[in-house]
C-alpha cells in the first residue's frame, strides 16, 4: 500500500514525461518519478495546479 496516487494522463512540466507524476497527499504536492522533483501539472483544461 502507498499513500501516493499516480496521475494517469498527466505530463511532467519539467521533463515532459507522461504518466510519471504521482500525488503525495501528505505533502500536498505532485512529484515526478522521472526527474524526481516536485513539478507543476497541467490538466486537460490547460490550467496549472
Ligand atoms: Zn519530470
mmCIF file of the protein (N, C-alpha, C, O) and its ligand, coordinates in Angstrom:
data_MODEL
# 
_entry.id   MODEL 
# 
loop_
_entity.id 
_entity.type 
_entity.pdbx_number_of_molecules 
1 polymer     1 
2 non-polymer 1 
# 
_entity_poly.entity_id                      1 
_entity_poly.type                           'polypeptide(L)' 
_entity_poly.nstd_linkage                   no 
_entity_poly.nstd_monomer                   no 
_entity_poly.pdbx_seq_one_letter_code       
;(UNK)(UNK)(UNK)(UNK)(UNK)(UNK)(UNK)(UNK)(UNK)(UNK)(UNK)(UNK)(UNK)(UNK)(UNK)(UNK)
(UNK)(UNK)(UNK)(UNK)(UNK)(UNK)(UNK)(UNK)(UNK)(UNK)(UNK)(UNK)(UNK)(UNK)(UNK)(UNK)
(UNK)(UNK)(UNK)(UNK)(UNK)(UNK)(UNK)(UNK)(UNK)(UNK)(UNK)(UNK)(UNK)(UNK)(UNK)(UNK)
(UNK)
;
_entity_poly.pdbx_seq_one_letter_code_can   XXXXXXXXXXXXXXXXXXXXXXXXXXXXXXXXXXXXXXXXXXXXXXXXX 
_entity_poly.pdbx_strand_id                 A 
# 
loop_
_entity_poly_seq.entity_id 
_entity_poly_seq.num 
_entity_poly_seq.mon_id 
_entity_poly_seq.hetero 
1 1  UNK n 
1 2  UNK n 
1 3  UNK n 
1 4  UNK n 
1 5  UNK n 
1 6  UNK n 
1 7  UNK n 
1 8  UNK n 
1 9  UNK n 
1 10 UNK n 
1 11 UNK n 
1 12 UNK n 
1 13 UNK n 
1 14 UNK n 
1 15 UNK n 
1 16 UNK n 
1 17 UNK n 
1 18 UNK n 
1 19 UNK n 
1 20 UNK n 
1 21 UNK n 
1 22 UNK n 
1 23 UNK n 
1 24 UNK n 
1 25 UNK n 
1 26 UNK n 
1 27 UNK n 
1 28 UNK n 
1 29 UNK n 
1 30 UNK n 
1 31 UNK n 
1 32 UNK n 
1 33 UNK n 
1 34 UNK n 
1 35 UNK n 
1 36 UNK n 
1 37 UNK n 
1 38 UNK n 
1 39 UNK n 
1 40 UNK n 
1 41 UNK n 
1 42 UNK n 
1 43 UNK n 
1 44 UNK n 
1 45 UNK n 
1 46 UNK n 
1 47 UNK n 
1 48 UNK n 
1 49 UNK n 
# 
loop_
_struct_asym.id 
_struct_asym.entity_id 
A 1 
B 2 
# 
loop_
_chem_comp.id 
_chem_comp.type 
_chem_comp.mon_nstd_flag 
UNK 'L-peptide linking' . 
ZN  non-polymer         . 
# 
_pdbx_entity_nonpoly.entity_id   2 
_pdbx_entity_nonpoly.name        ? 
_pdbx_entity_nonpoly.comp_id     ZN 
# 
_pdbx_nonpoly_scheme.asym_id         B 
_pdbx_nonpoly_scheme.entity_id       2 
_pdbx_nonpoly_scheme.mon_id          ZN 
_pdbx_nonpoly_scheme.ndb_seq_num     1 
_pdbx_nonpoly_scheme.pdb_seq_num     101 
_pdbx_nonpoly_scheme.auth_seq_num    101 
_pdbx_nonpoly_scheme.pdb_mon_id      ZN 
_pdbx_nonpoly_scheme.auth_mon_id     ZN 
_pdbx_nonpoly_scheme.pdb_strand_id   A 
_pdbx_nonpoly_scheme.pdb_ins_code    . 
# 
loop_
_atom_site.group_PDB 
_atom_site.id 
_atom_site.type_symbol 
_atom_site.label_atom_id 
_atom_site.label_alt_id 
_atom_site.label_comp_id 
_atom_site.label_asym_id 
_atom_site.label_entity_id 
_atom_site.label_seq_id 
_atom_site.pdbx_PDB_ins_code 
_atom_site.Cartn_x 
_atom_site.Cartn_y 
_atom_site.Cartn_z 
_atom_site.occupancy 
_atom_site.B_iso_or_equiv 
_atom_site.pdbx_formal_charge 
_atom_site.auth_seq_id 
_atom_site.auth_comp_id 
_atom_site.auth_asym_id 
_atom_site.auth_atom_id 
_atom_site.pdbx_PDB_model_num 
ATOM   1   N  N  . UNK A 1 1  ? 0.840  -1.199 0.000   1.00 0.00 ? 1   UNK A N  1 
ATOM   2   C  CA . UNK A 1 1  ? 0.000  0.000  0.000   1.00 0.00 ? 1   UNK A CA 1 
ATOM   3   C  C  . UNK A 1 1  ? 0.872  1.245  0.000   1.00 0.00 ? 1   UNK A C  1 
ATOM   4   O  O  . UNK A 1 1  ? 1.969  1.260  0.560   1.00 0.00 ? 1   UNK A O  1 
ATOM   5   N  N  . UNK A 1 2  ? 0.378  2.250  -0.618  1.00 0.00 ? 2   UNK A N  1 
ATOM   6   C  CA . UNK A 1 2  ? 1.107  3.511  -0.654  1.00 0.00 ? 2   UNK A CA 1 
ATOM   7   C  C  . UNK A 1 2  ? 0.127  4.664  -0.555  1.00 0.00 ? 2   UNK A C  1 
ATOM   8   O  O  . UNK A 1 2  ? -1.028 4.567  -0.969  1.00 0.00 ? 2   UNK A O  1 
ATOM   9   N  N  . UNK A 1 3  ? 0.612  5.733  -0.004  1.00 0.00 ? 3   UNK A N  1 
ATOM   10  C  CA . UNK A 1 3  ? -0.232 6.917  0.083   1.00 0.00 ? 3   UNK A CA 1 
ATOM   11  C  C  . UNK A 1 3  ? -0.236 7.704  -1.214  1.00 0.00 ? 3   UNK A C  1 
ATOM   12  O  O  . UNK A 1 3  ? -1.070 8.584  -1.428  1.00 0.00 ? 3   UNK A O  1 
ATOM   13  N  N  . UNK A 1 4  ? 0.709  7.369  -2.070  1.00 0.00 ? 4   UNK A N  1 
ATOM   14  C  CA . UNK A 1 4  ? 0.830  8.125  -3.311  1.00 0.00 ? 4   UNK A CA 1 
ATOM   15  C  C  . UNK A 1 4  ? -0.218 7.670  -4.322  1.00 0.00 ? 4   UNK A C  1 
ATOM   16  O  O  . UNK A 1 4  ? -0.598 6.499  -4.360  1.00 0.00 ? 4   UNK A O  1 
ATOM   17  N  N  . UNK A 1 5  ? -0.661 8.582  -5.112  1.00 0.00 ? 5   UNK A N  1 
ATOM   18  C  CA . UNK A 1 5  ? -1.617 8.284  -6.165  1.00 0.00 ? 5   UNK A CA 1 
ATOM   19  C  C  . UNK A 1 5  ? -1.005 8.673  -7.496  1.00 0.00 ? 5   UNK A C  1 
ATOM   20  O  O  . UNK A 1 5  ? -0.686 9.839  -7.732  1.00 0.00 ? 5   UNK A O  1 
ATOM   21  N  N  . UNK A 1 6  ? -0.845 7.685  -8.362  1.00 0.00 ? 6   UNK A N  1 
ATOM   22  C  CA . UNK A 1 6  ? -0.332 8.010  -9.679  1.00 0.00 ? 6   UNK A CA 1 
ATOM   23  C  C  . UNK A 1 6  ? -1.389 8.734  -10.490 1.00 0.00 ? 6   UNK A C  1 
ATOM   24  O  O  . UNK A 1 6  ? -2.581 8.445  -10.397 1.00 0.00 ? 6   UNK A O  1 
ATOM   25  N  N  . UNK A 1 7  ? -0.936 9.654  -11.266 1.00 0.00 ? 7   UNK A N  1 
ATOM   26  C  CA . UNK A 1 7  ? -1.838 10.508 -12.028 1.00 0.00 ? 7   UNK A CA 1 
ATOM   27  C  C  . UNK A 1 7  ? -1.738 10.126 -13.501 1.00 0.00 ? 7   UNK A C  1 
ATOM   28  O  O  . UNK A 1 7  ? -0.776 10.470 -14.188 1.00 0.00 ? 7   UNK A O  1 
ATOM   29  N  N  . UNK A 1 8  ? -2.753 9.409  -13.965 1.00 0.00 ? 8   UNK A N  1 
ATOM   30  C  CA . UNK A 1 8  ? -2.738 8.972  -15.348 1.00 0.00 ? 8   UNK A CA 1 
ATOM   31  C  C  . UNK A 1 8  ? -3.052 10.116 -16.291 1.00 0.00 ? 8   UNK A C  1 
ATOM   32  O  O  . UNK A 1 8  ? -3.897 10.963 -16.003 1.00 0.00 ? 8   UNK A O  1 
ATOM   33  N  N  . UNK A 1 9  ? -2.376 10.129 -17.396 1.00 0.00 ? 9   UNK A N  1 
ATOM   34  C  CA . UNK A 1 9  ? -2.687 11.075 -18.453 1.00 0.00 ? 9   UNK A CA 1 
ATOM   35  C  C  . UNK A 1 9  ? -2.134 12.458 -18.224 1.00 0.00 ? 9   UNK A C  1 
ATOM   36  O  O  . UNK A 1 9  ? -2.489 13.400 -18.932 1.00 0.00 ? 9   UNK A O  1 
ATOM   37  N  N  . UNK A 1 10 ? -1.254 12.589 -17.223 1.00 0.00 ? 10  UNK A N  1 
ATOM   38  C  CA . UNK A 1 10 ? -0.676 13.889 -16.967 1.00 0.00 ? 10  UNK A CA 1 
ATOM   39  C  C  . UNK A 1 10 ? 0.801  13.879 -17.334 1.00 0.00 ? 10  UNK A C  1 
ATOM   40  O  O  . UNK A 1 10 ? 1.477  12.857 -17.217 1.00 0.00 ? 10  UNK A O  1 
ATOM   41  N  N  . UNK A 1 11 ? 1.284  15.018 -17.773 1.00 0.00 ? 11  UNK A N  1 
ATOM   42  C  CA . UNK A 1 11 ? 2.645  15.126 -18.240 1.00 0.00 ? 11  UNK A CA 1 
ATOM   43  C  C  . UNK A 1 11 ? 3.433  16.049 -17.325 1.00 0.00 ? 11  UNK A C  1 
ATOM   44  O  O  . UNK A 1 11 ? 2.944  17.099 -16.908 1.00 0.00 ? 11  UNK A O  1 
ATOM   45  N  N  . UNK A 1 12 ? 4.648  15.647 -17.022 1.00 0.00 ? 12  UNK A N  1 
ATOM   46  C  CA . UNK A 1 12 ? 5.513  16.469 -16.196 1.00 0.00 ? 12  UNK A CA 1 
ATOM   47  C  C  . UNK A 1 12 ? 5.887  17.731 -16.954 1.00 0.00 ? 12  UNK A C  1 
ATOM   48  O  O  . UNK A 1 12 ? 6.300  17.688 -18.113 1.00 0.00 ? 12  UNK A O  1 
ATOM   49  N  N  . UNK A 1 13 ? 5.730  18.867 -16.261 1.00 0.00 ? 13  UNK A N  1 
ATOM   50  C  CA . UNK A 1 13 ? 6.040  20.145 -16.900 1.00 0.00 ? 13  UNK A CA 1 
ATOM   51  C  C  . UNK A 1 13 ? 7.545  20.381 -16.960 1.00 0.00 ? 13  UNK A C  1 
ATOM   52  O  O  . UNK A 1 13 ? 8.010  21.269 -17.675 1.00 0.00 ? 13  UNK A O  1 
ATOM   53  N  N  . UNK A 1 14 ? 8.304  19.587 -16.211 1.00 0.00 ? 14  UNK A N  1 
ATOM   54  C  CA . UNK A 1 14 ? 9.754  19.777 -16.166 1.00 0.00 ? 14  UNK A CA 1 
ATOM   55  C  C  . UNK A 1 14 ? 10.456 18.952 -17.232 1.00 0.00 ? 14  UNK A C  1 
ATOM   56  O  O  . UNK A 1 14 ? 11.201 19.493 -18.049 1.00 0.00 ? 14  UNK A O  1 
ATOM   57  N  N  . UNK A 1 15 ? 10.222 17.647 -17.227 1.00 0.00 ? 15  UNK A N  1 
ATOM   58  C  CA . UNK A 1 15 ? 10.942 16.765 -18.141 1.00 0.00 ? 15  UNK A CA 1 
ATOM   59  C  C  . UNK A 1 15 ? 10.054 16.277 -19.284 1.00 0.00 ? 15  UNK A C  1 
ATOM   60  O  O  . UNK A 1 15 ? 10.538 15.673 -20.242 1.00 0.00 ? 15  UNK A O  1 
ATOM   61  N  N  . UNK A 1 16 ? 8.755  16.543 -19.177 1.00 0.00 ? 16  UNK A N  1 
ATOM   62  C  CA . UNK A 1 16 ? 7.865  16.181 -20.266 1.00 0.00 ? 16  UNK A CA 1 
ATOM   63  C  C  . UNK A 1 16 ? 7.450  14.730 -20.279 1.00 0.00 ? 16  UNK A C  1 
ATOM   64  O  O  . UNK A 1 16 ? 6.799  14.282 -21.223 1.00 0.00 ? 16  UNK A O  1 
ATOM   65  N  N  . UNK A 1 17 ? 7.814  13.983 -19.250 1.00 0.00 ? 17  UNK A N  1 
ATOM   66  C  CA . UNK A 1 17 ? 7.469  12.569 -19.209 1.00 0.00 ? 17  UNK A CA 1 
ATOM   67  C  C  . UNK A 1 17 ? 5.979  12.395 -18.914 1.00 0.00 ? 17  UNK A C  1 
ATOM   68  O  O  . UNK A 1 17 ? 5.434  13.035 -18.014 1.00 0.00 ? 17  UNK A O  1 
ATOM   69  N  N  . UNK A 1 18 ? 5.335  11.530 -19.675 1.00 0.00 ? 18  UNK A N  1 
ATOM   70  C  CA . UNK A 1 18 ? 3.909  11.290 -19.485 1.00 0.00 ? 18  UNK A CA 1 
ATOM   71  C  C  . UNK A 1 18 ? 3.697  10.167 -18.474 1.00 0.00 ? 18  UNK A C  1 
ATOM   72  O  O  . UNK A 1 18 ? 4.451  9.196  -18.426 1.00 0.00 ? 18  UNK A O  1 
ATOM   73  N  N  . UNK A 1 19 ? 2.654  10.328 -17.674 1.00 0.00 ? 19  UNK A N  1 
ATOM   74  C  CA . UNK A 1 19 ? 2.293  9.320  -16.671 1.00 0.00 ? 19  UNK A CA 1 
ATOM   75  C  C  . UNK A 1 19 ? 3.404  9.036  -15.667 1.00 0.00 ? 19  UNK A C  1 
ATOM   76  O  O  . UNK A 1 19 ? 3.523  7.917  -15.166 1.00 0.00 ? 19  UNK A O  1 
ATOM   77  N  N  . UNK A 1 20 ? 4.205  10.033 -15.377 1.00 0.00 ? 20  UNK A N  1 
ATOM   78  C  CA . UNK A 1 20 ? 5.287  9.854  -14.412 1.00 0.00 ? 20  UNK A CA 1 
ATOM   79  C  C  . UNK A 1 20 ? 4.994  10.583 -13.106 1.00 0.00 ? 20  UNK A C  1 
ATOM   80  O  O  . UNK A 1 20 ? 5.780  10.530 -12.159 1.00 0.00 ? 20  UNK A O  1 
ATOM   81  N  N  . UNK A 1 21 ? 3.872  11.254 -13.070 1.00 0.00 ? 21  UNK A N  1 
ATOM   82  C  CA . UNK A 1 21 ? 3.568  12.083 -11.913 1.00 0.00 ? 21  UNK A CA 1 
ATOM   83  C  C  . UNK A 1 21 ? 2.771  11.309 -10.884 1.00 0.00 ? 21  UNK A C  1 
ATOM   84  O  O  . UNK A 1 21 ? 1.909  10.497 -11.222 1.00 0.00 ? 21  UNK A O  1 
ATOM   85  N  N  . UNK A 1 22 ? 3.071  11.571 -9.629  1.00 0.00 ? 22  UNK A N  1 
ATOM   86  C  CA . UNK A 1 22 ? 2.259  10.991 -8.564  1.00 0.00 ? 22  UNK A CA 1 
ATOM   87  C  C  . UNK A 1 22 ? 1.994  12.043 -7.510  1.00 0.00 ? 22  UNK A C  1 
ATOM   88  O  O  . UNK A 1 22 ? 2.824  12.904 -7.222  1.00 0.00 ? 22  UNK A O  1 
ATOM   89  N  N  . UNK A 1 23 ? 0.804  11.938 -6.949  1.00 0.00 ? 23  UNK A N  1 
ATOM   90  C  CA . UNK A 1 23 ? 0.350  12.912 -5.969  1.00 0.00 ? 23  UNK A CA 1 
ATOM   91  C  C  . UNK A 1 23 ? 0.683  12.426 -4.571  1.00 0.00 ? 23  UNK A C  1 
ATOM   92  O  O  . UNK A 1 23 ? 0.342  11.307 -4.185  1.00 0.00 ? 23  UNK A O  1 
ATOM   93  N  N  . UNK A 1 24 ? 1.342  13.272 -3.833  1.00 0.00 ? 24  UNK A N  1 
ATOM   94  C  CA . UNK A 1 24 ? 1.640  12.968 -2.441  1.00 0.00 ? 24  UNK A CA 1 
ATOM   95  C  C  . UNK A 1 24 ? 0.687  13.764 -1.563  1.00 0.00 ? 24  UNK A C  1 
ATOM   96  O  O  . UNK A 1 24 ? 0.917  14.951 -1.334  1.00 0.00 ? 24  UNK A O  1 
ATOM   97  N  N  . UNK A 1 25 ? -0.378 13.143 -1.066  1.00 0.00 ? 25  UNK A N  1 
ATOM   98  C  CA . UNK A 1 25 ? -1.397 13.878 -0.299  1.00 0.00 ? 25  UNK A CA 1 
ATOM   99  C  C  . UNK A 1 25 ? -0.878 14.361 1.040   1.00 0.00 ? 25  UNK A C  1 
ATOM   100 O  O  . UNK A 1 25 ? -1.420 15.306 1.613   1.00 0.00 ? 25  UNK A O  1 
ATOM   101 N  N  . UNK A 1 26 ? 0.164  13.724 1.545   1.00 0.00 ? 26  UNK A N  1 
ATOM   102 C  CA . UNK A 1 26 ? 0.713  14.131 2.832   1.00 0.00 ? 26  UNK A CA 1 
ATOM   103 C  C  . UNK A 1 26 ? 1.396  15.482 2.703   1.00 0.00 ? 26  UNK A C  1 
ATOM   104 O  O  . UNK A 1 26 ? 1.203  16.379 3.523   1.00 0.00 ? 26  UNK A O  1 
ATOM   105 N  N  . UNK A 1 27 ? 2.194  15.604 1.657   1.00 0.00 ? 27  UNK A N  1 
ATOM   106 C  CA . UNK A 1 27 ? 2.906  16.862 1.452   1.00 0.00 ? 27  UNK A CA 1 
ATOM   107 C  C  . UNK A 1 27 ? 2.157  17.799 0.530   1.00 0.00 ? 27  UNK A C  1 
ATOM   108 O  O  . UNK A 1 27 ? 2.574  18.936 0.307   1.00 0.00 ? 27  UNK A O  1 
ATOM   109 N  N  . UNK A 1 28 ? 1.032  17.308 -0.012  1.00 0.00 ? 28  UNK A N  1 
ATOM   110 C  CA . UNK A 1 28 ? 0.192  18.124 -0.879  1.00 0.00 ? 28  UNK A CA 1 
ATOM   111 C  C  . UNK A 1 28 ? 0.971  18.675 -2.057  1.00 0.00 ? 28  UNK A C  1 
ATOM   112 O  O  . UNK A 1 28 ? 0.906  19.863 -2.374  1.00 0.00 ? 28  UNK A O  1 
ATOM   113 N  N  . UNK A 1 29 ? 1.704  17.785 -2.692  1.00 0.00 ? 29  UNK A N  1 
ATOM   114 C  CA . UNK A 1 29 ? 2.416  18.195 -3.888  1.00 0.00 ? 29  UNK A CA 1 
ATOM   115 C  C  . UNK A 1 29 ? 2.446  17.043 -4.884  1.00 0.00 ? 29  UNK A C  1 
ATOM   116 O  O  . UNK A 1 29 ? 2.101  15.904 -4.566  1.00 0.00 ? 29  UNK A O  1 
ATOM   117 N  N  . UNK A 1 30 ? 2.862  17.373 -6.077  1.00 0.00 ? 30  UNK A N  1 
ATOM   118 C  CA . UNK A 1 30 ? 2.990  16.374 -7.125  1.00 0.00 ? 30  UNK A CA 1 
ATOM   119 C  C  . UNK A 1 30 ? 4.463  16.223 -7.466  1.00 0.00 ? 30  UNK A C  1 
ATOM   120 O  O  . UNK A 1 30 ? 5.169  17.207 -7.684  1.00 0.00 ? 30  UNK A O  1 
ATOM   121 N  N  . UNK A 1 31 ? 4.914  14.976 -7.507  1.00 0.00 ? 31  UNK A N  1 
ATOM   122 C  CA . UNK A 1 31 ? 6.301  14.733 -7.850  1.00 0.00 ? 31  UNK A CA 1 
ATOM   123 C  C  . UNK A 1 31 ? 6.371  13.866 -9.094  1.00 0.00 ? 31  UNK A C  1 
ATOM   124 O  O  . UNK A 1 31 ? 5.451  13.118 -9.426  1.00 0.00 ? 31  UNK A O  1 
ATOM   125 N  N  . UNK A 1 32 ? 7.495  13.999 -9.759  1.00 0.00 ? 32  UNK A N  1 
ATOM   126 C  CA . UNK A 1 32 ? 7.741  13.227 -10.972 1.00 0.00 ? 32  UNK A CA 1 
ATOM   127 C  C  . UNK A 1 32 ? 8.758  12.149 -10.658 1.00 0.00 ? 32  UNK A C  1 
ATOM   128 O  O  . UNK A 1 32 ? 9.809  12.427 -10.082 1.00 0.00 ? 32  UNK A O  1 
ATOM   129 N  N  . UNK A 1 33 ? 8.446  10.914 -11.038 1.00 0.00 ? 33  UNK A N  1 
ATOM   130 C  CA . UNK A 1 33 ? 9.371  9.825  -10.748 1.00 0.00 ? 33  UNK A CA 1 
ATOM   131 C  C  . UNK A 1 33 ? 10.493 9.760  -11.773 1.00 0.00 ? 33  UNK A C  1 
ATOM   132 O  O  . UNK A 1 33 ? 11.446 9.000  -11.603 1.00 0.00 ? 33  UNK A O  1 
ATOM   133 N  N  . UNK A 1 34 ? 10.387 10.541 -12.821 1.00 0.00 ? 34  UNK A N  1 
ATOM   134 C  CA . UNK A 1 34 ? 11.444 10.577 -13.825 1.00 0.00 ? 34  UNK A CA 1 
ATOM   135 C  C  . UNK A 1 34 ? 12.537 11.555 -13.434 1.00 0.00 ? 34  UNK A C  1 
ATOM   136 O  O  . UNK A 1 34 ? 13.710 11.186 -13.367 1.00 0.00 ? 34  UNK A O  1 
ATOM   137 N  N  . UNK A 1 35 ? 12.162 12.789 -13.178 1.00 0.00 ? 35  UNK A N  1 
ATOM   138 C  CA . UNK A 1 35 ? 13.163 13.788 -12.837 1.00 0.00 ? 35  UNK A CA 1 
ATOM   139 C  C  . UNK A 1 35 ? 13.289 13.954 -11.323 1.00 0.00 ? 35  UNK A C  1 
ATOM   140 O  O  . UNK A 1 35 ? 14.193 14.632 -10.836 1.00 0.00 ? 35  UNK A O  1 
ATOM   141 N  N  . UNK A 1 36 ? 12.364 13.322 -10.581 1.00 0.00 ? 36  UNK A N  1 
ATOM   142 C  CA . UNK A 1 36 ? 12.495 13.256 -9.135  1.00 0.00 ? 36  UNK A CA 1 
ATOM   143 C  C  . UNK A 1 36 ? 12.242 14.559 -8.422  1.00 0.00 ? 36  UNK A C  1 
ATOM   144 O  O  . UNK A 1 36 ? 12.621 14.707 -7.260  1.00 0.00 ? 36  UNK A O  1 
ATOM   145 N  N  . UNK A 1 37 ? 11.619 15.500 -9.077  1.00 0.00 ? 37  UNK A N  1 
ATOM   146 C  CA . UNK A 1 37 ? 11.397 16.786 -8.465  1.00 0.00 ? 37  UNK A CA 1 
ATOM   147 C  C  . UNK A 1 37 ? 9.912  17.094 -8.410  1.00 0.00 ? 37  UNK A C  1 
ATOM   148 O  O  . UNK A 1 37 ? 9.127  16.612 -9.227  1.00 0.00 ? 37  UNK A O  1 
ATOM   149 N  N  . UNK A 1 38 ? 9.551  17.888 -7.449  1.00 0.00 ? 38  UNK A N  1 
ATOM   150 C  CA . UNK A 1 38 ? 8.184  18.383 -7.407  1.00 0.00 ? 38  UNK A CA 1 
ATOM   151 C  C  . UNK A 1 38 ? 7.937  19.181 -8.680  1.00 0.00 ? 38  UNK A C  1 
ATOM   152 O  O  . UNK A 1 38 ? 8.767  19.984 -9.106  1.00 0.00 ? 38  UNK A O  1 
ATOM   153 N  N  . UNK A 1 39 ? 6.789  18.941 -9.265  1.00 0.00 ? 39  UNK A N  1 
ATOM   154 C  CA . UNK A 1 39 ? 6.539  19.536 -10.569 1.00 0.00 ? 39  UNK A CA 1 
ATOM   155 C  C  . UNK A 1 39 ? 5.135  20.088 -10.642 1.00 0.00 ? 39  UNK A C  1 
ATOM   156 O  O  . UNK A 1 39 ? 4.224  19.631 -9.951  1.00 0.00 ? 39  UNK A O  1 
ATOM   157 N  N  . UNK A 1 40 ? 4.986  21.065 -11.482 1.00 0.00 ? 40  UNK A N  1 
ATOM   158 C  CA . UNK A 1 40 ? 3.651  21.525 -11.812 1.00 0.00 ? 40  UNK A CA 1 
ATOM   159 C  C  . UNK A 1 40 ? 3.002  20.521 -12.734 1.00 0.00 ? 40  UNK A C  1 
ATOM   160 O  O  . UNK A 1 40 ? 3.671  19.865 -13.532 1.00 0.00 ? 40  UNK A O  1 
ATOM   161 N  N  . UNK A 1 41 ? 1.697  20.408 -12.619 1.00 0.00 ? 41  UNK A N  1 
ATOM   162 C  CA . UNK A 1 41 ? 0.982  19.530 -13.538 1.00 0.00 ? 41  UNK A CA 1 
ATOM   163 C  C  . UNK A 1 41 ? 0.021  20.353 -14.364 1.00 0.00 ? 41  UNK A C  1 
ATOM   164 O  O  . UNK A 1 41 ? -0.420 21.423 -13.947 1.00 0.00 ? 41  UNK A O  1 
ATOM   165 N  N  . UNK A 1 42 ? -0.294 19.849 -15.526 1.00 0.00 ? 42  UNK A N  1 
ATOM   166 C  CA . UNK A 1 42 ? -1.214 20.532 -16.416 1.00 0.00 ? 42  UNK A CA 1 
ATOM   167 C  C  . UNK A 1 42 ? -2.388 19.605 -16.682 1.00 0.00 ? 42  UNK A C  1 
ATOM   168 O  O  . UNK A 1 42 ? -2.226 18.498 -17.194 1.00 0.00 ? 42  UNK A O  1 
ATOM   169 N  N  . UNK A 1 43 ? -3.560 20.075 -16.327 1.00 0.00 ? 43  UNK A N  1 
ATOM   170 C  CA . UNK A 1 43 ? -4.762 19.276 -16.535 1.00 0.00 ? 43  UNK A CA 1 
ATOM   171 C  C  . UNK A 1 43 ? -5.233 19.416 -17.973 1.00 0.00 ? 43  UNK A C  1 
ATOM   172 O  O  . UNK A 1 43 ? -4.703 20.209 -18.751 1.00 0.00 ? 43  UNK A O  1 
ATOM   173 N  N  . UNK A 1 44 ? -6.227 18.633 -18.298 1.00 0.00 ? 44  UNK A N  1 
ATOM   174 C  CA . UNK A 1 44 ? -6.755 18.657 -19.667 1.00 0.00 ? 44  UNK A CA 1 
ATOM   175 C  C  . UNK A 1 44 ? -7.257 20.041 -20.051 1.00 0.00 ? 44  UNK A C  1 
ATOM   176 O  O  . UNK A 1 44 ? -7.232 20.423 -21.221 1.00 0.00 ? 44  UNK A O  1 
ATOM   177 N  N  . UNK A 1 45 ? -7.712 20.788 -19.049 1.00 0.00 ? 45  UNK A N  1 
ATOM   178 C  CA . UNK A 1 45 ? -8.224 22.125 -19.345 1.00 0.00 ? 45  UNK A CA 1 
ATOM   179 C  C  . UNK A 1 45 ? -7.097 23.102 -19.640 1.00 0.00 ? 45  UNK A C  1 
ATOM   180 O  O  . UNK A 1 45 ? -7.330 24.204 -20.137 1.00 0.00 ? 45  UNK A O  1 
ATOM   181 N  N  . UNK A 1 46 ? -5.877 22.691 -19.331 1.00 0.00 ? 46  UNK A N  1 
ATOM   182 C  CA . UNK A 1 46 ? -4.723 23.524 -19.647 1.00 0.00 ? 46  UNK A CA 1 
ATOM   183 C  C  . UNK A 1 46 ? -4.372 24.517 -18.577 1.00 0.00 ? 46  UNK A C  1 
ATOM   184 O  O  . UNK A 1 46 ? -3.545 25.404 -18.790 1.00 0.00 ? 46  UNK A O  1 
ATOM   185 N  N  . UNK A 1 47 ? -4.999 24.377 -17.414 1.00 0.00 ? 47  UNK A N  1 
ATOM   186 C  CA . UNK A 1 47 ? -4.656 25.314 -16.346 1.00 0.00 ? 47  UNK A CA 1 
ATOM   187 C  C  . UNK A 1 47 ? -3.757 24.642 -15.320 1.00 0.00 ? 47  UNK A C  1 
ATOM   188 O  O  . UNK A 1 47 ? -4.028 23.518 -14.896 1.00 0.00 ? 47  UNK A O  1 
ATOM   189 N  N  . UNK A 1 48 ? -2.702 25.314 -14.925 1.00 0.00 ? 48  UNK A N  1 
ATOM   190 C  CA . UNK A 1 48 ? -1.777 24.724 -13.946 1.00 0.00 ? 48  UNK A CA 1 
ATOM   191 C  C  . UNK A 1 48 ? -2.407 24.591 -12.576 1.00 0.00 ? 48  UNK A C  1 
ATOM   192 O  O  . UNK A 1 48 ? -3.298 25.362 -12.219 1.00 0.00 ? 48  UNK A O  1 
ATOM   193 N  N  . UNK A 1 49 ? -1.957 23.634 -11.822 1.00 0.00 ? 49  UNK A N  1 
ATOM   194 C  CA . UNK A 1 49 ? -2.460 23.407 -10.471 1.00 0.00 ? 49  UNK A CA 1 
ATOM   195 C  C  . UNK A 1 49 ? -1.360 23.743 -9.484  1.00 0.00 ? 49  UNK A C  1 
ATOM   196 O  O  . UNK A 1 49 ? -1.558 23.626 -8.275  1.00 0.00 ? 49  UNK A O  1 
HETATM 197 ZN ZN . ZN  B 2 .  ? 9.679  15.246 -14.589 1.00 0.00 ? 101 ZN  A ZN 1 
# 
